[in-house]
Amino acid sequence: MNRATESHTLSAWNPTRHTVRLIVIVLVMLAASVDLGWAKSPPEPNSDDPLKQLSLEQLGNVEVTTVSKEPVKLIQTPAAIYVITQEDIHSSGATNIPDVLRLVPGLQISQSDSDHWAVGIRGFADQFSKSMLVMIDGRSLYTPLFAGVDWPLQNGIMLEDIDRIEVIRGPGGTIWGANAVNGVINIITKSTKDTHGALAATGGGNITQGIGGVRWGSGNGKNFDYRIYGKGFARGAEFHSDDDHFDTWRMGQLGFRSDWSIKERDQLTIQGDMYKGGVGQQVGVGAFSPPQQIILNQAGEVSGGNLLMRWQHNLHEGSDFQVQAYYDRTYTLAPQYGETRNTFDVDFIHHLRLPWRQAFSWGLGARLSPSDYVEVIPSLDFTPHHIANNVYSQFVQDEIALIPNKFSLTVGTKLEHNNYTGLEFQPSVRGLWTINKRQALWAAVTRAVRTPSRIEEDFRLNGFLTNVPLPIFVEIDGNRQLSSESLIGYEAGYRTLINPKLYLDVAVFHNNYNDLVSFGAGTVTVDPTPDPLHLTLHFPYVNGIKGHTDGFEIAPDWKPTSWLQLKTAYSYLNLDLGLKPASTDTGAVSTDEGSSPHNQVSFQSRFNLPRGFEFDQTYRYVSALPAQSVSGYSTADLHFAWAATRQMEFSVVGQNLFQPQHIEFGRDPAPLVGIKRSVYAQITWRRSAD
């Protein structure tokens, strides 16, 4: 590709590589020239962002809930957990959830076009992230149709309303059930008492062409608080060597949340969202008459909504119970399929203190998820068209302080019944040694499973072999005899606050996988329909792969002054997989092994400058993905903001600045899509409810 072609295809803002490097150097030099005396006047805390001014020691004591469904201090958590704060989100300049998650060590975030990402925790990334669980305020985003998360539907939430994102790297099935195999991502929004007043933001650029949101929050000054919001955005296409700009994206979302302290011991939360949009995509489909492959460029229509209620009752010190229920409706009409799904979920959990220093938890859950599939093209179908994916579960967990304030042991298990494989058993044992208030060692052994989904049991897809004299169809068939994919994970970690300005988090892991899904041996049939008479090669899904992964993550965090913070992360991952006797699909092994980077590095520096200026930089390196024909790459993002007044902030963000465009992940059909260098500007106005 020549430079003239690059200049023609990049829109709105296309500085040369030398110009970008010069800008980066100048800005870094300006930031580095800051007089140390400026640290005496740090920015005033923002009431809309309570975590912003916390020290590293305070951040280590932030309570997280994803590991055990009850608050636990981060430094005393026996799991590889990372917390993205509102400050992290703001300084990243990200406009969507996947880009925010790039901050987490051990996560692979690979963008395949403007509105699709492959996301994975410790390997196995794909478009639907089938081996991990993602939630917003405890509401699961998992879809049984494709066994994972449909990321383009999850970006209508206002990023300013997120309190934190808790990410568990490693199995979480004991608490959260099936499909929390490699990790859990829990997006937790702010309490409404922290969002009083008004907020309005608008901006745009060459890729994020338009984005805007408004929010209003208030309360009665006693026991009731609420907020309402609306957000919309339009995103342009990335770089296409064939100028086939199919991946435009638009979305609008409205929502509310209310928090009510009914009595001294009772808290009630009710919240809901509605969204509608169009997700641009390109798909290759088969046509029977005449037999051929067709490329469709068309925006899929998506819409939906949800309503959630959570009631917490405190019984006495250390004991409480919580009931959460939600309804979630999704509708998708894509170029190749359509589905309407209604999900009803209820979850009960009881925490109580038992004798001999025990923190005991137990719970029950049920999820009913009926769906209706619409066949759009004859070569792709799910049968039956109407089905209900129902799950019933129970869990118990006991944390025993064997040596008070020094060593605790947590044991538990999840029993879960699903439509596909019946009863599943997911136990875990976790140990925590608190060396002192600033140091902790932990280790864990856990079993987790990923149950089969509709795409593996009820699926039929036809394609065609080209350049052959006779018509030969290729059919992928679902298999209703599949077992769950299983994992036994071994983990250990160390956290330490070396001094009040330096924090270190280290985790190592070894995961054994069995019964991973692949394609089995093919069979041949002669079929008269559809016309003409043809051969059909059938390939069923089977549990055909086993193996292991090994790796570690190191994440130091240094805050030498109140106005400067440096965060670094290094992740190493190795996959060693092989075929079981039932499979001949060597391509699946090489695809899984070659779709996860061995090495990932990130470096972030943040400058909180005087007079309301902020300057934040992020450098990222991701090693090659041979199976996706993706070379290793490095790039950088810059975020520059100026709080002109207490109410008004102006910001400019540059993303992927090192190259005009780069490839992050493969796609089918080809060619690969390049992720462009981009820039956008935003104005944010806040007004507190005085």
Buried (B, 14 or more C-beta within 10 A) or exposed (E): EEEEEBEEBBBBBBBEEEEBBEBBEEBBEEBEEBEEEBBEEBBEEBBBBBBBBBBBBEBBBBEBBBBBBBEBBBBBBBBBBBBBBBBBBBBBBBBBBBBBBBBBBBBBBBBBBBBBBBBBBBBBBBBBBBBBBBBBBBBBBBBBBBBBBBBBBBBBBBBBBBBBBBBBBBBBBBBBBBBBBBBBBBBBBBBBBBBBBBBBBBBBBBBBBBBBBBBBBBBEEEBBBBBBBBBBBBBBBBBBBEEEBBBBBBBBBBBBBBBBBEEEEEBBBBBBBBBBBBBBBBBEBBBBEEBEBEEBEBBBBBBBBBBBBBBBBBEEEEBBBBBBBBBBBBBBBBBBBBBBBBBBBBBBBBBBEEEEBEBBBBBEBBBBBBBBBEBBBEBBBBEEEEBEBBBBBBBBBBBBBEEEEEBBBBBBBBBBBBBBBEEBEBBBBBBBBBEEBBBBBBBBBBBBBBBBBBBBBBBBBBBBBEEEEEBBBBBBBBBEEBBBBBBBBBBBBBBBBEEEBBBBBBBBBEBBBBBBBBBBEBEEEEEEEBEEEBBBBBBBBBBBBBBBBBBBBBBBBBBEBBBBBBBBBBBBBEBEBEBBEBBBBEEBBEBBBBBBBBBBBBBBBBBBBBEBBBBBBBBBBBBBBEBBBBEEBEBBBBBBBBBEEEBBBBBBBBBBBBBBBBBBBBBEEEEBBBBBBBBBBBBBBBBBEE
